[in-house]
């Protein structure tokens, strides 16, 4: 019985850790495109990030819940993360960029360089 609890805790902790890492990496990549690539996000792009903003701390909560052997709560939090991702709008299904999307931001040339 203890072996089953340890195995279940390990599985839930692994899933939580992977979700945490992927969600955080996605958010950091989006911010890097904005800061270093000069891309301005459209309103839909910002809205798509809500699930990731929820998933990062929620995955930590699920990880520590599984570690504390409160498996029901850990499963609930992981299901809420999945529901959040399922309900998030997807821009991949849009054939044309939203009207607020600008692509790379063109910065004006410094005065005197023209």
C-alpha positions as CSV (number, residue, x, y, z in Angstrom):
1,X,0.0,0.0,0.0
2,X,2.8,2.4,0.8
3,X,4.4,1.5,-2.5
4,X,1.2,2.6,-4.3
5,X,1.1,5.9,-2.5
6,X,4.7,6.6,-3.3
7,X,4.2,5.8,-6.9
8,X,1.1,7.9,-7.2
9,X,2.8,10.8,-5.4
10,X,5.7,10.5,-7.8
11,X,3.5,10.5,-10.8
12,X,1.5,13.5,-9.7
13,X,4.7,15.4,-8.8
14,X,6.2,14.6,-12.2
15,X,3.1,15.9,-14.0
16,X,3.0,19.0,-11.9
17,X,6.7,19.7,-12.5
18,X,6.4,19.3,-16.2
19,X,3.3,21.6,-16.3
20,X,5.1,24.2,-14.2
21,X,8.2,24.1,-16.5
22,X,6.3,24.3,-19.8
23,X,4.0,27.0,-18.6
24,X,6.8,29.1,-17.3
25,X,8.9,28.6,-20.4
26,X,5.9,29.6,-22.6
27,X,5.4,32.8,-20.6
28,X,9.1,33.7,-20.6
29,X,9.4,33.0,-24.3
30,X,6.5,35.3,-25.1
31,X,8.0,38.1,-23.0
32,X,11.3,37.6,-24.7
33,X,9.7,38.1,-28.1
34,X,8.2,41.3,-26.8
35,X,11.3,42.7,-25.1
36,X,14.1,41.6,-27.4
37,X,12.2,40.9,-30.7
38,X,10.1,44.1,-30.6
39,X,6.8,42.3,-31.0
40,X,3.7,43.9,-29.6
41,X,1.1,41.3,-28.5
42,X,-2.4,41.6,-29.7
43,X,-5.3,41.5,-27.2
44,X,-6.0,37.9,-28.1
45,X,-2.4,36.9,-27.4
46,X,-2.6,38.5,-24.0
47,X,-5.9,36.7,-23.3
48,X,-4.3,33.4,-24.3
49,X,-1.8,33.8,-21.5
50,X,-4.3,33.7,-18.7
51,X,-4.2,29.9,-18.6
52,X,-0.4,30.0,-18.3
53,X,-0.5,32.7,-15.6
54,X,-2.8,30.4,-13.6
55,X,-0.9,27.2,-14.4
56,X,2.4,28.3,-13.0
57,X,1.4,28.8,-9.3
58,X,-1.3,26.1,-9.5
59,X,1.2,23.5,-10.7
60,X,3.4,24.4,-7.6
61,X,0.4,23.9,-5.4
62,X,-0.4,20.5,-7.0
63,X,3.2,19.5,-6.6
64,X,3.3,20.2,-2.9
65,X,-0.1,18.7,-2.4
66,X,1.0,15.5,-4.0
67,X,4.2,15.6,-1.9
68,X,2.0,16.0,1.2
69,X,-0.1,13.0,0.0
70,X,-3.3,15.0,-0.5
71,X,-3.8,13.3,-3.8
72,X,-7.5,14.3,-4.3
73,X,-6.6,18.0,-4.0
74,X,-3.6,17.6,-6.3
75,X,-5.8,15.9,-8.9
76,X,-8.4,18.7,-8.6
77,X,-5.8,21.4,-9.2
78,X,-4.4,19.5,-12.2
79,X,-7.9,19.2,-13.6
80,X,-8.5,22.9,-13.2
81,X,-5.3,23.6,-15.1
82,X,-6.5,21.3,-17.9
83,X,-9.9,23.0,-18.0
84,X,-8.1,26.4,-18.1
85,X,-6.1,25.3,-21.2
86,X,-9.2,23.9,-22.9
87,X,-11.3,27.1,-22.4
88,X,-8.5,29.4,-23.5
89,X,-9.1,30.9,-26.9
90,X,-6.7,29.8,-29.6
91,X,-5.3,32.1,-32.2
92,X,-4.0,29.1,-34.3
93,X,-7.6,28.6,-35.4
94,X,-7.8,32.1,-36.7
95,X,-6.8,32.4,-40.4
96,X,-6.1,36.1,-40.3
97,X,-4.2,38.0,-37.6
98,X,-6.5,40.0,-35.2
99,X,-6.8,43.7,-36.0
100,X,-4.7,44.6,-32.9
101,X,-1.8,42.5,-34.0
102,X,1.1,44.5,-35.3
103,X,4.0,42.1,-35.8
104,X,7.4,43.6,-35.2
105,X,7.3,47.1,-33.7
106,X,9.0,49.5,-36.0
107,X,11.0,52.0,-33.9
108,X,11.5,55.4,-35.3
109,X,15.0,56.2,-36.5
110,X,17.0,58.4,-34.1
111,X,17.0,62.1,-35.0
112,X,19.9,63.1,-37.2
113,X,20.4,59.6,-38.6
114,X,18.4,60.2,-41.8
